[in-house]
Amino acid sequence: MERGVLGSRCAAGAGQILGIKSAAATSCGKTTSTSFAGSTKHDVKPLQLAANGSSCLANASPVLKKQRNLSVRCSSANVVNTFDDAKGVSSSVVEEKIGVLLLNLGGPETLDDVQPFLFNLFADPDIIRLPRLFRFLQRPLAKLISTFRAPKSKEGYASIGGGSPLRKITDEQANALKIALEKKNLQANIYVGMRYWYPFTEEAIEQIKKDKITKLVVLPLYPQYSISTSGSSIRVLQNIVKEDSFFAGLPISIIESWYQRDGYVKSMADLIEKEISAFSNPEEVMIFFSAHGVPLTYVEDAGDPYRDQMEDCIALIMGELRSRGILNSHTLAYQSRVGPVQWLKPYTDEVLVELGQKGVKSLLAVPVSFVSEHIETLEEIDMEYKELALESGIENWGRVPALGCTSSFISDLADAVVEALPSASALVTRKPDDTDSDIDLMHYLTKMFFGSILAFILLLSPRLISAFRNTML
């Protein structure tokens, strides 16, 4: 996720559909003969979004189904039941018009984009989770936070070239995925939908509708599920499903998380193994997994499975490394916390100091929750944490690159798409019962009255604003 952002963690006409004009191989960051359709930057005023409504998932975990108002029914559309082999798809799939929607955070492409990007992020009720009584404060609070955080965030983006590379890398991953799917005999349109910057998820959805896609696989580019990353992006999609008859009848398969897939685990192990071998004494290197944090209340109060999935993910990667004879010690910490609330512990900066004090001399940082380079790897880890580690007594520092367009990783994502197609079904949201919408008018007006007084105090108190500025900056 972009720095200072919960998680969780950039402008294309009508949603960034990727079309391949050449079968040339593609790798992230390299020029190829593959071309894209609609990849120019918007010349319009940056959009500021604040989606509302509850999220609902097809193929949801028990925790998520309990939280969301969703039922699932089978679609009358053809569902694929047989495959030619483990890597290929049946001919009936090829005849359909398949779409794959990649979901990601998004990031400001220029320094001028930083403040509106931050506004979009903090206006998301899955990022700042206000009590129901105070949800009318969401946008004013987002404006306040984004205004105060923008100067410091701009410094970070300036240090990595003046903007986030996330959109460019995600486009390259989409391009590589399309080629990988073609190799598995699946023709698919690949769409990129960013949550907080261009191309927004809403744009991608509009293009999917225009292209008359007959079956859709939704693939968040977050290995582990969190309500603040995958959950937020999926909620936008499901709000659209509730209102649009086209999507209400479209067979959709949502891949919630994929950290447990062999291809992902082995790809991570490959990168770690390669970087460890570059140290003069590989056996002495501690493997330091740094994951993006989330507020503790997300896990303990909202039932977010992120921490459990992250710990399971680390266990799988270390198990793969041990099977290769790599027996190095390891630890997990969480980075990028913001504000006065408690986040998942231990914190990356504190652990780095402790390791230095304990005499650890060689450290390999592994950004485990990120599959693309962005500000939290390029600036937070490569600059801030590296400097802190060296100051704390660690002498040898290394960092595993993000997966990007690693061929084994992209191939596994393609397999995940193929495997998800048979489970595609229409999503149907249950309308609330009449009793659900009964509101005591006097009770509602009372809450609004006292809530407005609190809002006035929060937004206009100089002392509070000063304290808020110190906390957020």
PyMOL commands that set and color helices and strands:
alter all, ss='L'
color gray80, all
select helices_A, chain A and resi 13-15+62-67+91-95+111-122+132-159+166-183+201-210+230-243+245-248+262-276+282-284+296-300+306-323+348-357+375-391+407-423+434-437+441-460+462-472
alter helices_A, ss='H'
color red, helices_A
select strands_A, chain A and resi 17-18+71-72+98-104+188-194+215-220+252-254+286-292+330-335+362-367+396-399+427-428
alter strands_A, ss='S'
color yellow, strands_A
deselect
rebuild
show_as cartoon
